[in-house]
């Protein structure tokens, strides 16, 4: 005697068959850009290359850093990311994307 099919299997099959087609979008390519190490207490800025836009960023404290980060955020024109350590050096990075 055959076991009856479960309802959940039929629902999943129906969902897979009836799912609408996903619209095509241009692929975006992420690129991480790193700024130069700052002087102790100075600012590091990573700038997105032409043809890309900023989607995020961050920083990495250098081994000489002893203390918190004073600032980390997008540049005033939103084309890059800047960071500043309270004491020591920091390296900023920007996440930039372009549409292919």
KABEL-V390572 format. One record per backbone hydrogen bond with DSSP energy under -1.0 kcal/mol. NH is the residue of the N-H (numbers start at 0). CO is the residue of the C=O. If there is no record, write none. Layout:
# KABEL-V390572
NH_CO / NH_CO
This chain:
# KABEL-V390572
9_5 / 10_6 / 11_7 / 12_8 / 13_9 / 14_10 / 15_11 / 16_12 / 17_13 / 28_97 / 30_95 / 32_93 / 34_91 / 37_89 / 40_87 / 41_38 / 43_82 / 45_80 / 47_78 / 51_48 / 52_96 / 54_94 / 55_94 / 57_92 / 59_90 / 61_88 / 64_61 / 65_86 / 69_83 / 70_83 / 72_81 / 74_79 / 77_74 / 80_45 / 81_72 / 82_43 / 83_70 / 85_67 / 90_59 / 92_57 / 93_32 / 94_55 / 95_30 / 96_52 / 97_28 / 99_26
